[in-house]
Amino acid sequence: MLSIPVGIVLMLLSSGSFAQTTRTLTLGDAVTLSVQNSKQLQLSQKNIDLALLNIRQIKENQLPSLGLSASYLRLNTPNIDLKINRGADSTGGSGSSLNVHQAMYGMLSASMPLFSGFRFKYGIESAKYLEQAVRLDVEFERTSVIENTVAAYSNLYKSQRAVALVSENLRREQERVTEFKNREKNGLLARNDLMKAQLQESNVQLALLNAENDHKLTIIHMNLLLGLSENTVLEADSSIFNSLQDEGSAVTWEQNAMENRKDFAANAIRQKSANVDIKVAKADLYPSVALTAGYVALSIPGVATIPNAMNAGLGVRYDIASFWKSGAKIAQAKTRVEQLKTSEGILADRIHLEVSTAYYNYVLAKKKIEVYGRAIEQADENYRITKNKFDNSLVTTTELLDADVAQLQSKINLEAAKADAVVAYKKLEQTAGLIQ
């Protein structure tokens, strides 16, 4: 019975389902489209926007502040004893004769910080480092998107070749069934052997149906990944799968990873930001100086009207309690630096493992191609010999059909190995930070 792994049989649209022209897609085109249309990268771009807005917010906090307030108050009848000379009045009494029932005032105040313990300076510096780190994070996510696209493109190629090979095999099975029918009619073949051939034909038909069905699902996934219409029919360019790159040395790949991995660089940038945050935390130990100005208008009917009271000067604020209240904040900032240093070591170990795994997987993938190449030669020769023996009634129909299945499987295995090797090399590039 023909058995084809589902993972190998993954694409190529059945001809009657859709009525679109086939689009031949190169790997470069697929990568470009996936990067342009990746929703994950679009979401990550918002993190860059937020980091830039954080810098803008800190800068805006350095701008002058301006406040306006006004009030209208209704009062009871208070006893007012003014200590200033009002002059003689009709009663000769004190200020208790004043009737004050309301008061109104308006105030306009402005303040511009001149010095805040370097809080703004170091805050902006830290925010800029974080913005750089976020950009590196986006670049790292971009490499993951590219690697995923390569894997999807590989499945496109696998499915094309699988469907083509299964279709070719089905035609051969149909020809064999026709041949066996003629033999069976002429009494040269047992009916049981004809039934075996027909069963083989049915198994191949089922395999092709599965391939076409899986293809429809994969084409949807690929089009979503590339931002194309769901009904677009894609065909992979096979040229990239016919040549392999040299694996080089694992040490060189790891050195490249330490120099080019965006996540490793982002961690280093965050350490710089964390070191600056220590200075931000220490800013509370310094006084704050601001330039202040104000305007007040006051009206108490029957008592006083002050329409133009203005003031300007310098304001100094110093919180002595910061000496014993800032310790925890400074310690937190220093602990954050230590966390990032520890994370760097963890990340370095992970990069070593990822690069080593990707490197030896690629070496294995290349060796599999060599083995599957020899397997095809062996399967072809085995089928040729078995067919000759069958024609001379030296082997059974079952042995012939088994040889046929082995021949088909070896061809599918080789095509899958070629696609896997390209994916393995791109994975190696991605772990080293070199994928483009």
C-alpha positions as a printed NumPy array, in Angstrom:
array([[  0.   ,   0.   ,   0.   ],
       [  1.352,   3.443,  -0.952],
       [  2.14 ,   5.603,   2.092],
       [  3.179,   9.228,   1.588],
       [  3.898,  11.462,   4.637],
       [  1.345,  14.221,   4.951],
       [  4.096,  16.773,   5.693],
       [  5.644,  16.106,   2.28 ],
       [  2.449,  16.341,   0.285],
       [  1.483,  19.969,   0.938],
       [  0.631,  22.113,  -2.045],
       [ -0.433,  22.706,  -5.669],
       [ -3.989,  23.641,  -6.415],
       [ -6.417,  21.206,  -7.985],
       [ -7.176,  22.414, -11.471],
       [-10.944,  22.573, -11.193],
       [-11.253,  24.482,  -7.905],
       [-10.219,  27.973,  -8.985],
       [ -9.885,  29.75 , -12.273],
       [ -6.817,  31.92 , -11.782],
       [ -3.491,  32.096, -13.55 ],
       [ -0.52 ,  30.626, -11.714],
       [  2.011,  33.09 , -10.327],
       [  5.617,  31.932, -10.237],
       [  7.138,  33.295,  -7.048],
       [ 10.849,  33.514,  -6.276],
       [ 12.087,  33.208,  -2.729],
       [ 13.199,  36.839,  -2.81 ],
       [  9.725,  37.964,  -3.835],
       [  8.174,  35.893,  -1.062],
       [ 10.466,  37.407,   1.561],
       [  9.807,  40.937,   0.327],
       [  6.04 ,  40.465,   0.407],
       [  6.048,  38.818,   3.841],
       [  8.126,  41.621,   5.362],
       [  5.938,  44.289,   3.776],
       [  2.684,  42.687,   4.892],
       [  3.624,  41.102,   8.208],
       [  1.072,  42.128,  10.815],
       [  3.548,  41.203,  13.542],
       [  6.102,  43.676,  12.165],
       [  3.408,  46.316,  11.822],
       [  2.541,  45.78 ,  15.487],
       [  6.21 ,  45.956,  16.462],
       [  6.542,  49.251,  14.591],
       [  4.07 ,  50.684,  17.082],
       [  6.576,  49.919,  19.833],
       [  9.062,  52.165,  18.033],
       [  6.431,  54.867,  17.815],
       [  5.781,  54.544,  21.555],
       [  9.51 ,  54.806,  22.31 ],
       [  9.756,  57.975,  20.213],
       [  6.713,  59.402,  21.975],
       [  8.368,  58.683,  25.322],
       [ 11.35 ,  60.799,  24.272],
       [  8.988,  63.517,  23.115],
       [  7.117,  63.432,  26.418],
       [ 10.312,  63.959,  28.42 ],
       [ 11.278,  66.877,  26.188],
       [  7.827,  68.412,  26.534],
       [  8.159,  68.257,  30.312],
       [ 11.015,  70.761,  29.973],
       [  8.706,  73.312,  28.371],
       [  7.182,  76.106,  30.48 ],
       [  3.987,  75.265,  32.327],
       [  1.138,  77.731,  32.347],
       [ -1.88 ,  77.579,  34.611],
       [ -5.012,  79.671,  34.896],
       [ -7.492,  79.578,  37.766],
       [-10.428,  81.752,  38.847],
       [-13.006,  81.648,  41.619],
       [-16.149,  83.424,  42.686],
       [-16.995,  83.106,  46.377],
       [-20.135,  83.912,  48.332],
       [-19.41 ,  84.833,  51.935],
       [-21.327,  85.188,  55.179],
       [-21.185,  88.492,  57.057],
       [-17.767,  88.292,  58.671],
       [-16.36 ,  90.627,  61.305],
       [-13.555,  92.467,  59.586],
       [-11.096,  94.415,  61.692],
       [ -8.639,  96.13 ,  59.394],
       [ -5.412,  97.132,  61.109],
       [ -4.704,  99.829,  58.592],
       [ -5.95 , 103.429,  58.941],
       [ -9.235, 103.787,  57.037],
       [ -9.785, 107.395,  58.128],
       [-12.755, 108.627,  60.115],
       [-16.099, 107.182,  59.154],
       [-19.637, 108.295,  59.999],
       [-19.774, 106.031,  63.012],
       [-16.243, 106.463,  64.141],
       [-16.192, 102.686,  64.612],
       [-13.96 ,  99.916,  63.419],
       [-13.985,  97.76 ,  60.287],
       [-16.922,  95.78 ,  61.572],
       [-19.15 ,  98.119,  59.606],
       [-17.871,  96.608,  56.356],
       [-20.377,  94.381,  54.613],
       [-18.54 ,  91.764,  52.539],
       [-20.698,  89.143,  50.877],
       [-18.604,  88.062,  47.901],
       [-15.082,  87.835,  46.56 ],
       [-13.602,  87.158,  43.129],
       [-10.092,  86.421,  42.002],
       [ -8.23 ,  85.161,  38.949],
       [ -4.667,  83.839,  38.825],
       [ -2.291,  83.16 ,  35.968],
       [  0.947,  81.366,  36.824],
       [  3.88 ,  80.232,  34.737],
       [  6.922,  78.14 ,  35.563],
       [  9.897,  76.965,  33.529],
       [ 12.326,  74.4  ,  34.998],
       [ 15.948,  75.511,  34.874],
       [ 17.551,  72.649,  36.782],
       [ 16.053,  69.389,  38.017],
       [ 19.026,  67.385,  39.172],
       [ 19.843,  66.258,  35.576],
       [ 16.562,  64.321,  35.571],
       [ 15.609,  65.522,  32.08 ],
       [ 19.1  ,  65.107,  30.635],
       [ 19.541,  61.522,  31.77 ],
       [ 15.873,  60.701,  31.187],
       [ 16.203,  61.631,  27.519],
       [ 19.464,  59.714,  27.22 ],
       [ 17.883,  56.584,  28.732],
       [ 14.798,  56.887,  26.513],
       [ 16.979,  57.174,  23.4  ],
       [ 18.811,  53.989,  24.346],
       [ 15.492,  52.219,  24.813],
       [ 14.326,  53.465,  21.418],
       [ 17.46 ,  51.965,  19.832],
       [ 16.832,  48.689,  21.655],
       [ 13.236,  48.542,  20.404],
       [ 14.443,  49.091,  16.834],
       [ 16.836,  46.173,  17.264],
       [ 13.961,  44.077,  18.614],
       [ 12.008,  44.819,  15.445],
       [ 14.998,  43.841,  13.315],
       [ 15.246,  40.547,  15.204],
       [ 11.547,  39.874,  14.647],
       [ 12.099,  40.668,  10.988],
       [ 14.675,  37.845,  10.749],
       [ 12.127,  35.475,  12.287],
       [  9.527,  36.536,   9.711],
       [ 12.026,  35.866,   6.923],
       [ 12.934,  32.44 ,   8.33 ],
       [  9.241,  31.51 ,   8.593],
       [  8.711,  32.634,   5.012],
       [ 11.568,  30.429,   3.832],
       [  9.995,  27.465,   5.628],
       [  6.609,  28.174,   4.019],
       [  8.253,  28.555,   0.6  ],
       [  9.984,  25.228,   1.163],
       [  6.607,  23.589,   1.775],
       [  5.376,  25.127,  -1.461],
       [  8.246,  23.484,  -3.329],
       [  7.789,  20.166,  -1.53 ],
       [  4.12 ,  20.039,  -2.412],
       [  4.728,  20.925,  -6.041],
       [  7.196,  18.13 ,  -6.471],
       [  5.132,  15.661,  -4.433],
       [  1.986,  16.294,  -6.455],
       [  3.933,  16.118,  -9.71 ],
       [  5.586,  12.849,  -8.721],
       [  2.361,  11.297,  -7.438],
       [  0.516,  12.374, -10.586],
       [  3.233,  10.827, -12.723],
       [  3.06 ,   7.653, -10.678],
       [ -0.73 ,   7.563, -11.015],
       [ -0.436,   7.66 , -14.804],
       [  1.99 ,   4.741, -14.623],
       [ -0.366,   2.824, -12.331],
       [ -3.243,   3.436, -14.734],
       [ -1.131,   2.154, -17.617],
       [ -0.232,  -0.919, -15.567],
       [ -3.895,  -1.599, -14.765],
       [ -4.737,  -1.368, -18.47 ],
       [ -1.883,  -3.727, -19.286],
       [ -2.931,  -6.187, -16.576],
       [ -6.546,  -6.137, -17.771],
       [ -5.399,  -7.158, -21.228],
       [ -3.245,  -9.895, -19.737],
       [ -6.074, -11.098, -17.525],
       [ -8.447, -11.25 , -20.522],
       [ -5.913, -13.304, -22.429],
       [ -5.437, -15.656, -19.481],
       [ -1.855, -14.552, -18.908],
       [ -2.478, -13.064, -15.458],
       [ -4.4  , -14.13 , -12.418],
       [ -7.333, -11.937, -11.489],
       [ -5.891, -11.538,  -8.006],
       [ -2.841,  -9.815,  -9.5  ],
       [ -5.114,  -7.458, -11.422],
       [ -6.94 ,  -6.623,  -8.199],
       [ -3.617,  -5.816,  -6.514],
       [ -2.734,  -3.409,  -9.313],
       [ -6.153,  -1.777,  -9.126],
       [ -5.776,  -1.428,  -5.342],
       [ -2.421,   0.222,  -5.891],
       [ -4.031,   2.601,  -8.362],
       [ -6.735,   3.504,  -5.796],
       [ -4.117,   4.128,  -3.121],
       [ -2.247,   6.517,  -5.397],
       [ -5.499,   8.297,  -6.261],
       [ -6.168,   8.781,  -2.535],
       [ -2.639,  10.087,  -2.038],
       [ -3.176,  12.603,  -4.834],
       [ -6.507,  13.717,  -3.367],
       [ -4.83 ,  14.274,  -0.011],
       [ -2.066,  16.219,  -1.699],
       [ -4.515,  18.489,  -3.477],
       [ -6.57 ,  19.038,  -0.344],
       [ -3.515,  19.823,   1.77 ],
       [ -2.386,  22.145,  -0.993],
       [ -5.545,  24.217,  -0.734],
       [ -4.958,  24.743,   2.975],
       [ -1.298,  25.57 ,   2.469],
       [ -2.03 ,  28.047,  -0.298],
       [ -4.323,  29.909,   2.102],
       [ -1.554,  30.028,   4.7  ],
       [  1.005,  31.203,   2.158],
       [ -1.249,  33.935,   0.793],
       [ -2.023,  35.164,   4.305],
       [  1.692,  35.261,   5.03 ],
       [  2.396,  37.267,   1.887],
       [ -0.671,  39.5  ,   2.03 ],
       [ -2.046,  38.167,  -1.265],
       [ -5.561,  37.241,  -2.276],
       [ -6.637,  33.892,  -0.83 ],
       [ -7.341,  32.515,  -4.308],
       [ -3.913,  33.354,  -5.748],
       [ -2.218,  30.258,  -7.179],
       [  1.502,  30.199,  -6.387],
       [  4.32 ,  28.177,  -7.872],
       [  7.81 ,  28.042,  -6.355],
       [ 10.941,  28.626,  -8.408],
       [ 12.878,  25.374,  -8.084],
       [ 16.299,  26.829,  -8.995],
       [ 17.162,  27.792,  -5.417],
       [ 16.716,  24.191,  -4.261],
       [ 19.245,  22.802,  -6.713],
       [ 22.357,  24.359,  -5.151],
       [ 23.676,  24.235,  -1.604],
       [ 25.998,  26.525,   0.32 ],
       [ 29.134,  25.359,   2.09 ],
       [ 28.551,  24.899,   5.825],
       [ 31.807,  26.552,   6.936],
       [ 32.739,  26.083,  10.595],
       [ 30.546,  26.233,  13.681],
       [ 33.026,  28.572,  15.409],
       [ 32.787,  31.127,  12.605],
       [ 28.995,  31.031,  12.666],
       [ 28.96 ,  31.586,  16.425],
       [ 31.338,  34.538,  16.132],
       [ 29.047,  36.037,  13.506],
       [ 26.088,  35.535,  15.832],
       [ 27.744,  37.445,  18.671],
       [ 28.517,  40.293,  16.28 ],
       [ 25.264,  40.414,  14.346],
       [ 22.404,  39.077,  16.503],
       [ 19.968,  41.929,  17.069],
       [ 18.619,  40.53 ,  20.331],
       [ 22.144,  40.364,  21.756],
       [ 22.818,  43.944,  20.674],
       [ 19.47 ,  45.069,  22.118],
       [ 20.411,  43.627,  25.501],
       [ 23.668,  45.598,  25.448],
       [ 21.773,  48.803,  24.627],
       [ 19.33 ,  48.161,  27.47 ],
       [ 22.281,  47.82 ,  29.838],
       [ 23.378,  51.311,  28.813],
       [ 19.871,  52.591,  29.442],
       [ 19.788,  50.9  ,  32.853],
       [ 23.105,  52.51 ,  33.823],
       [ 21.699,  55.907,  32.902],
       [ 18.567,  55.123,  34.952],
       [ 20.799,  54.968,  38.029],
       [ 21.673,  58.618,  37.416],
       [ 17.992,  59.417,  36.942],
       [ 17.243,  57.817,  40.314],
       [ 19.978,  59.924,  41.936],
       [ 18.431,  63.11 ,  40.546],
       [ 16.187,  63.3  ,  43.626],
       [ 19.269,  64.114,  45.678],
       [ 19.639,  67.451,  43.887],
       [ 17.545,  70.604,  44.299],
       [ 15.131,  71.784,  41.634],
       [ 15.281,  75.332,  40.301],
       [ 12.58 ,  76.961,  38.211],
       [ 11.833,  80.391,  36.82 ],
       [  8.379,  81.501,  37.987],
       [  6.003,  84.303,  37.078],
       [  2.417,  85.093,  37.926],
       [ -0.463,  87.516,  37.581],
       [ -3.317,  87.956,  40.086],
       [ -6.531,  89.917,  39.834],
       [ -8.593,  90.273,  43.045],
       [-11.905,  91.934,  43.718],
       [-13.694,  92.188,  47.1  ],
       [-16.568,  94.584,  46.559],
       [-16.55 ,  97.375,  49.125],
       [-13.088,  96.419,  50.384],
       [-10.434,  96.132,  47.694],
       [ -9.829,  95.756,  43.969],
       [ -6.388,  94.604,  42.806],
       [ -6.358,  94.29 ,  39.   ],
       [ -2.657,  93.915,  38.242],
       [ -0.631,  92.129,  40.869],
       [  2.309,  90.567,  38.99 ],
       [  5.315,  88.631,  40.242],
       [  8.437,  87.005,  38.838],
       [ 11.386,  85.228,  40.367],
       [ 13.265,  82.011,  40.962],
       [ 11.875,  79.057,  42.846],
       [ 14.102,  76.54 ,  44.59 ],
       [ 12.875,  73.26 ,  46.009],
       [ 14.943,  70.76 ,  47.899],
       [ 13.543,  67.672,  49.548],
       [ 15.861,  66.777,  52.391],
       [ 13.972,  63.524,  52.928],
       [ 15.294,  62.279,  49.573],
       [ 18.494,  61.293,  51.385],
       [ 16.653,  58.457,  53.115],
       [ 13.816,  57.962,  50.614],
       [ 15.866,  57.483,  47.43 ],
       [ 17.897,  54.466,  48.514],
       [ 15.426,  51.849,  47.328],
       [ 14.936,  53.565,  43.97 ],
       [ 18.693,  53.71 ,  43.347],
       [ 19.107,  50.091,  44.46 ],
       [ 16.331,  49.013,  42.059],
       [ 18.109,  50.719,  39.175],
       [ 21.382,  48.986,  40.033],
       [ 19.621,  45.626,  40.351],
       [ 18.132,  46.139,  36.903],
       [ 21.678,  46.521,  35.528],
       [ 22.707,  43.266,  37.188],
       [ 19.635,  41.517,  35.752],
       [ 20.544,  42.584,  32.239],
       [ 24.138,  41.429,  32.701],
       [ 22.879,  38.017,  33.82 ],
       [ 20.446,  37.966,  30.868],
       [ 23.392,  38.597,  28.571],
       [ 25.089,  35.439,  29.806],
       [ 21.881,  33.432,  29.427],
       [ 21.391,  34.808,  25.918],
       [ 24.986,  33.976,  24.983],
       [ 24.452,  30.356,  26.043],
       [ 21.199,  30.203,  24.097],
       [ 22.862,  31.619,  20.985],
       [ 25.63 ,  29.014,  21.278],
       [ 23.046,  26.234,  21.47 ],
       [ 20.903,  27.661,  18.637],
       [ 23.869,  28.128,  16.298],
       [ 25.279,  24.676,  17.068],
       [ 21.891,  23.039,  16.53 ],
       [ 21.285,  24.893,  13.26 ],
       [ 24.807,  24.15 ,  12.04 ],
       [ 24.663,  20.399,  12.622],
       [ 21.103,  20.23 ,  11.284],
       [ 22.369,  21.752,   8.038],
       [ 25.278,  19.319,   7.89 ],
       [ 22.79 ,  16.485,   8.438],
       [ 20.463,  17.863,   5.75 ],
       [ 23.289,  17.846,   3.197],
       [ 24.207,  14.272,   4.088],
       [ 20.571,  13.217,   3.725],
       [ 20.571,  14.56 ,   0.165],
       [ 23.582,  12.354,  -0.621],
       [ 21.91 ,   9.319,   0.924],
       [ 18.571,   9.937,  -0.814],
       [ 20.403,  10.484,  -4.099],
       [ 21.969,   7.026,  -3.79 ],
       [ 18.598,   5.657,  -2.668],
       [ 17.007,   6.833,  -5.921],
       [ 19.685,   5.043,  -7.932],
       [ 19.125,   1.914,  -5.876],
       [ 15.319,   2.172,  -6.139],
       [ 15.501,   2.684,  -9.91 ],
       [ 17.791,  -0.282, -10.32 ],
       [ 15.65 ,  -2.367,  -7.991],
       [ 12.525,  -1.528,  -9.985],
       [ 14.26 ,  -2.304, -13.29 ],
       [ 15.421,  -5.693, -12.058],
       [ 12.076,  -6.505, -10.453],
       [ 10.213,  -5.494, -13.61 ],
       [ 12.41 ,  -7.752, -15.727],
       [ 11.851, -10.613, -13.316],
       [  8.102,  -9.955, -13.286],
       [  7.988,  -9.986, -17.08 ],
       [  9.686, -13.374, -16.876],
       [  7.345, -14.593, -14.104],
       [ 10.162, -14.767, -11.562],
       [  8.622, -12.43 ,  -8.941],
       [  5.096, -11.759,  -7.771],
       [  2.919,  -8.763,  -8.524],
       [  3.264,  -7.682,  -4.899],
       [  7.04 ,  -7.444,  -5.237],
       [  6.668,  -5.36 ,  -8.395],
       [  4.233,  -2.98 ,  -6.74 ],
       [  6.465,  -2.679,  -3.681],
       [  9.404,  -1.784,  -5.906],
       [  7.248,   0.829,  -7.601],
       [  6.278,   2.393,  -4.261],
       [  9.916,   2.414,  -3.1  ],
       [ 10.939,   4.172,  -6.284],
       [  8.286,   6.883,  -5.839],
       [  9.053,   7.317,  -2.148],
       [ 12.773,   7.744,  -2.818],
       [ 12.074,  10.539,  -5.31 ],
       [  9.744,  12.327,  -2.898],
       [ 12.302,  11.94 ,  -0.103],
       [ 15.021,  13.551,  -2.214],
       [ 12.878,  16.56 ,  -3.123],
       [ 11.893,  17.   ,   0.523],
       [ 15.538,  16.745,   1.603],
       [ 16.566,  19.446,  -0.885],
       [ 13.89 ,  21.765,   0.463],
       [ 14.804,  20.967,   4.066],
       [ 18.449,  21.746,   3.36 ],
       [ 17.58 ,  25.252,   2.146],
       [ 15.455,  25.811,   5.248],
       [ 18.268,  24.494,   7.461],
       [ 20.784,  26.89 ,   5.885],
       [ 18.444,  29.857,   6.254],
       [ 17.857,  28.851,   9.871],
       [ 21.627,  28.837,  10.354],
       [ 21.812,  32.313,   8.851],
       [ 18.976,  33.468,  11.089],
       [ 20.6  ,  32.189,  14.264],
       [ 23.816,  33.958,  13.228],
       [ 21.989,  37.212,  12.485],
       [ 22.941,  37.091,   8.808],
       [ 19.673,  36.192,   7.091],
       [ 18.598,  38.605,   4.375]])
